């Protein structure tokens, strides 16, 4: 019985394989109807009898290319309406099938079944000619919020240059667009929270001179993840971003926060002074003032913040508030000291006078920040409440009401 069943299985297998060979022949006869031909040849792509034949994949790729060409033509016809989903899906499948064809050919060349590839040159030319259209596919998908397809198309644009079919094509490897669109692949991967893809494409995309900062930001997010991140690589990426794209506040802000948290304020000041030497922006001045504040170099910090105010533009309100901090926070040290003293202690009254003097100095700067940014009460709200409580209860009551406390 087992022998009979085995024989039947062999016969069925032979019939199935024969059916796939027949399907390939039928698909050939339907070349003028590529959509039908693509459906007919599909089973042959998974049957070992036909899937190992380069011609099967070449035909499948040809049908996808024909479908792509038909849809693409509609873009150039007056009033033409192209199905962009079908258009770019066919393009991606054409790439998949032509690359598989090349893989099968190389295997046969290596085994001695073929002397040289039959389809490589023609397929390579088709892939290279249409490669830029992968960008359109990626952009179309990204704009629709379809980040998986955006990653597929942008990723394919980048990856294909390293395929064996282009082993001798140095121009593709040198294409500056590779890094640019690796950036966009990284952005799509970041939207999908695909850390592996972020790292893969971000490592390439960061080399683009204009948009590489986007890839580095995504890499920083990936390495900065609390659960799966890598703090050492995060710091490397932030430092690289600061060096390559010093105009991007994201990197400067992160590296300065790191220096402050680690107590490495001198290192932060050295780096921000280096940046200021070539590009004096309000943000860099603001960062320098904060670092000076952290070192308790209050006079130096005030001078830096005053420079921001004198120049006008961005961060003026913040600079006024930080000058207020340079008086308010030293006062808090005295407040803390007084909390340990008895009221009848002569030092207590001396401290009270010092607190009031510092508050008087801080008050106009917080009030100016409030005037400039009345909606941003984190700059001035609690500080002015503390000051008014000490100096003027009527103003305290008014501000408390204004803040809805």
Steps between C-alpha positions, in 0.01 A plus 500: 500500500783738588666433166178573311449826689859604436457430129180704495680787674775494241246508222315789659827690545594441138156618389526810718843586366377442147210733575741775604704456182175525310411813700824664388418419138149636541632817662731552201201487270331774706778759470257746346284465813762549775254504788359160399848366428621609845224301667562192286874490571467562874479129605814427299698736725469261795536163327862370507472370144440849361617730780863401439475604136619861443257535211202457736610803701592696188151448360338590833708819510410583140129476579539732798699744288230498234234569767716782635548648151126487427415680823789746467384601152176630651700765685595658167161484331271808515261439786664166575438345841763251611451248780816588692466205736496259204772702326756480780409149613575377147829688504604340830403153379694553178807571712435193714460269200790633292732475801380144561563421135857622540543292814385186317728574205801547725427171672493323163820671384670392821379140462610488136149469356543836326816655358389857562185689603244537226275766646727703729587787266143562384355471849767727647426768241127485577558521876742788467274692262201480733688533828417869551131414483540313828546844654163606364348186648658570837389862499146410397472242778658727763261784420208260542631392839577152367841477664542127436483551123711815527769296674470229237551736204765725653677195641497324164645813335791488745548123525503420131838666441663217696331220307733270299323606180669841542834366623690676221300823501707748702279793401208362701711451810627857470150646454458775760126433502564174688570682827221753444229239454645283773402797720140468388508124546621572853213742562246242382664233717492736795126554453458121506722466810712257299828540686699261279398687185573836667853385576549342157392802296598763754861386482494575127274805511705689758765557234277728294637851539166679501246255645726267699396665825157337462656153494717586801196620696322172430811305601516699824137411572567133430810485719337718765211260559481424872428129452702401192741791458876530521621804695853480360379501139247772584781726619707419190210597275429823691868598482510419129190711444651791692815486287334446161191715551580760767214718378251235614395585854387142567855370526642800685215493751539129565877509539476795739232327707730200517795710616287669768358169628848350517649808666721559194423870472855598402487258206167651399635853516804406293277352230246783494781759480637310202161517330457867584835580343359410159126557542371733771128425522255594778461132582874439542528811717204378705665160551824670603311716752334192649835324536644808669194506727560133587857592599357778716688753288203733530666821380631323189160343438326838531744651249424216255124533540524877459673440168196302382274787610716759325497303176122457507330215317453157653516411870482855633221416747691191609815708548313745725365209706846344535644829624225491760618148590851634556362702791213281612688172549787645705225647719362148555826399665449780752132401540610146582754630750237716670267203536754357746529820706286635781318824421677682784840403362675819375608307189134437414420866433824546314405209274147635452643826371729310264208292368292812438790672323548203265125476439489870415767439238326194356151653492528730194655226286221253575245774438659573161486131412131501599439803280667335201353154551191526720384150403826331600467525876763232555754777432372734770191373685624326815799729529293817500256348748786434742638849449164674541429297815814643651480853358140593425198293610260700281698406191510142624120487535455651154740255332354203688157592365640554150659154503179343628659359811 
